[in-house]
């Protein structure tokens, strides 16, 4: 577990590491680059680089944190990876259920496995369940998510690499939008992000604008910090309302 610089969470918890590319949003995966760097540094847990690996020794980590925390689960992997054993996944969710003071934000690009797993299981009340939608071709993930009974359902539209078009946000509580970062980043057009914000406003969904990324609103390539996270003249930090257990 480590505290995170990701704007919409507090800390990350990775009970598994490693992944593989499934759609175009994965092309310039930050986690793959980071995992290879950590492997070269000899960091424990990354001996296999970016190959999918479960980490049983990390299962108990959230229990050691007494302060209510929002955890982004598996920033370095996909919890619903094809190689994830369901019995280990059960242990992950057992830890989540045993730590109700925390909120757990889980994001996947593997909606079919997400649906299969929760077909016979309930989502813990302290889980925020999300899918990534990087362009119009991956909007089918929203329908899969919508049909799962969760307290909070959210979309990560990052990296936004194409116009997503019309969104049906029924039973979706939160939308995060962000441009791609890194030297190979693909630009995000301002009108794509603005259109999503407008649709969130019209449908009563919390909107969070994370970053422009490597390409600024003006189409100039520079550091993501320099490009900032101002959209339509303001920062968008909306989040869904949740009941915290203290």
URBELRA-V221091 format. One record per pair of residues at least 12 apart in sequence whose ideal C-beta (glycine too) atoms are under 6 Angstrom apart, sorted by sequence separation. I is the first residue (numbers start at 1). J is the second residue. If there is no record, write none. Layout:
i->I j->J
i->I j->J
This chain:
i->1 j->13
i->36 j->49
i->211 j->224
i->35 j->49
i->131 j->145
i->35 j->50
i->212 j->227
i->177 j->193
i->160 j->177
i->32 j->50
i->211 j->229
i->153 j->172
i->177 j->196
i->111 j->131
i->153 j->173
i->154 j->174
i->155 j->175
i->156 j->176
i->157 j->177
i->158 j->178
i->209 j->229
i->129 j->150
i->152 j->173
i->159 j->180
i->133 j->155
i->209 j->231
i->103 j->126
i->104 j->127
i->105 j->128
i->106 j->129
i->107 j->130
i->108 j->131
i->109 j->132
i->128 j->152
i->129 j->153
i->130 j->154
i->132 j->156
i->133 j->157
i->134 j->159
i->146 j->171
i->161 j->186
i->175 j->200
i->100 j->126
i->125 j->151
i->128 j->154
i->130 j->156
i->135 j->161
i->79 j->106
i->97 j->124
i->123 j->150
i->134 j->161
i->135 j->162
i->190 j->217
i->209 j->236
i->80 j->108
i->96 j->124
i->136 j->164
i->160 j->188
i->185 j->213
i->187 j->215
i->208 j->236
i->52 j->81
i->115 j->144
i->136 j->165
i->163 j->192
i->185 j->214
i->207 j->236
i->78 j->108
i->80 j->110
i->111 j->141
i->118 j->148
i->175 j->205
i->208 j->238
i->52 j->83
i->71 j->102
i->73 j->104
i->207 j->238
i->18 j->50
i->59 j->91
i->78 j->110
i->160 j->192
i->167 j->199
i->174 j->206
i->175 j->207
i->176 j->208
i->177 j->209
i->178 j->210
i->181 j->213
i->206 j->238
i->18 j->51
i->62 j->95
i->68 j->101
i->69 j->102
i->70 j->103
i->71 j->104
i->72 j->105
i->73 j->106
i->80 j->113
i->111 j->144
i->172 j->205
i->178 j->211
i->179 j->212
i->180 j->213
i->181 j->214
i->206 j->239
i->18 j->52
i->54 j->88
i->80 j->114
i->169 j->203
i->176 j->210
i->179 j->213
i->206 j->240
i->18 j->53
i->17 j->53
i->59 j->95
i->63 j->99
i->169 j->205
i->62 j->99
i->16 j->54
i->193 j->231
i->16 j->55
i->15 j->55
i->62 j->102
i->15 j->58
i->181 j->224
i->15 j->59
i->31 j->76
i->13 j->62
i->107 j->156
i->11 j->69
i->13 j->71
i->19 j->77
i->10 j->69
i->17 j->76
i->18 j->77
i->19 j->78
i->1 j->61
i->10 j->70
i->11 j->71
i->12 j->72
i->13 j->73
i->14 j->74
i->17 j->77
i->9 j->70
i->16 j->77
i->14 j->76
i->9 j->72
i->12 j->75
i->174 j->240
i->173 j->240
i->15 j->92
i->22 j->109
i->152 j->240
i->9 j->105
i->25 j->132
i->25 j->134
i->23 j->138
i->25 j->159
i->101 j->245
i->100 j->245
i->28 j->182
i->28 j->184
i->8 j->176
i->68 j->244
i->8 j->208
i->7 j->210
